[in-house]
Amino acid sequence: MIAQLTRAASPIRALARVVATGSSGYRQLVALGGTPSGWVSETAPRPETTTPEFAEVAPPFGEVYANPAASQAMLDDAAFDVEAWLAESIAREFARAEGAAFVNGTGTNMPKGFLTYATSTDGDATRPFGTLQYVPSGAAGGFAAANPEDRLIDLIHALQAGYRQGASFVMASDVLARIRKMKNADGAFLWQPGLAAGQPDTLLGYPVVEVADMPAIAPNSLSIAFGDFQAAYLVADHAETSILRDPYSNKPFVHFYATKRVGGAIVNSDAVKLLKFAAS
């Protein structure tokens, strides 16, 4: 057994919609609203209705790689399977790296994280496509002094009812620690543990997911997200992780060159809302 320090991997992949694609030129069309309709009498003319508009989303792709090396003597003499251990270690590191990109990625040679999009307080009817709505916490760098739980309720109801059915709270552990101490007027905790094995903890009736890459609370930080990530965020996998065993390029070392191409982007900016720790 080899003890290894734990490094948190983001669970955003498990929340988002994942598609497999044959190239990095993946595109998806998004309908901006439905098809307009109208009411008419039995014999009245049927005027032409407005044609729905579309937007194209192209998730930015990037290639994550690792290139560790081990000497041939170590591979021959080690008391454990070095190659299998390296492959497992690479898989864990790729999960950590891509998870961080799904939250904070710049979109340049990597996925675009959902926290890097433009934000606005405007509602869904007036906000441009691709801009995320945020709800202010009521105080810079913290919750409002009076009734802080009210802003969490505002965040929930900023999301359209159709998306709330599959919605989850996403936040880092230190933010969740503060929220777990909140109580309502009757003295009951807002946070509730899962009642059975495998059931998630809940906040105001919705699942809570800890994501280490979410920011800590600070002035103007976007530290809490709430939404249906299955509808909001797309992860596009170009291919599975490939590992090339190379014993020739750098004798007497054997390199294990691993690569994975993955993209990510917001495809529905109405399906997720953010809590911004600001006065307005």
C-alpha positions, 0 to 999 in steps of 0.5 A: 500500500502506498499512502497518498495525500488527498487532492480534491477533484471537482464534481462539476463533471458529475453535475454537468451534461457530458457529450463525446465528440470526434473533433475539437470543432464541436458546436451546439445550437441553443434556441433563444425562446420558444415559437410564438403562438396566438389565438384565432377564431375558426375562420380567421386568417393565420398570420405568420408568427415570429421564427425563433432565434438561435445562438451557437455555442462552441466550447473552448477545448484544451489538452491536459497532459502529464509526462512523468518518467521512471528509470527502467531499473526502478520499473524492474526492481520496485516492489509494486506496480509502478506503471499502474500506480502512475496511471492511477495518479495521472487519472486523479490529477487530470480529474483535479485539473479539468474540474478546476477549469470547469469552474475558473478556466479562462477558455484559452487552451482550456475549458471556459469556467462558469465563473468567468462569464460576464455577470449582471443583476438583470433578469432572464428577459433582459439579460444578454445570452451568455451573461449570468445573473447574480443576486447580491448578498447585501454586504461586501465580503459577507452576508447581510447582518439581518436575515442573511438567509433571505438572500439564499431564498432570493437566489433560489427564486431568481431561477425559473421554476422549470430549472429548480427541479434539478437544481443544486447549490455549489460552494466551497467547504468554508462557505458551507461551514458558515451556512451550516450555522444559520438558523431560521426564526424557529431555531431550525438549521437551514442545512439538513444532513442526508437522511439515508446513505447516498442521499445528499445534504440539503439546504432549503430543500435543495442538494448541496455539492462541495466544490473545492475550486469555488472561491472563498467569501471575499468582497465581490466574490461569486462564492455560491452558485445555484442551478441545474448544471445539467442544463447550464454547463456542457462538458465535451470529451474529444477522447478518453485519456491516452498514455504513450509508454516511451522507453526510447527518447530518454534512456535509461528513463521510461516516460509515460506521456498522457494526454486528454482533450476536453472542452467546456462552456455554459450553454444555458445562462438562464439555468444557473444563478450566482450569489455575489458577496457585495452590497449591490 
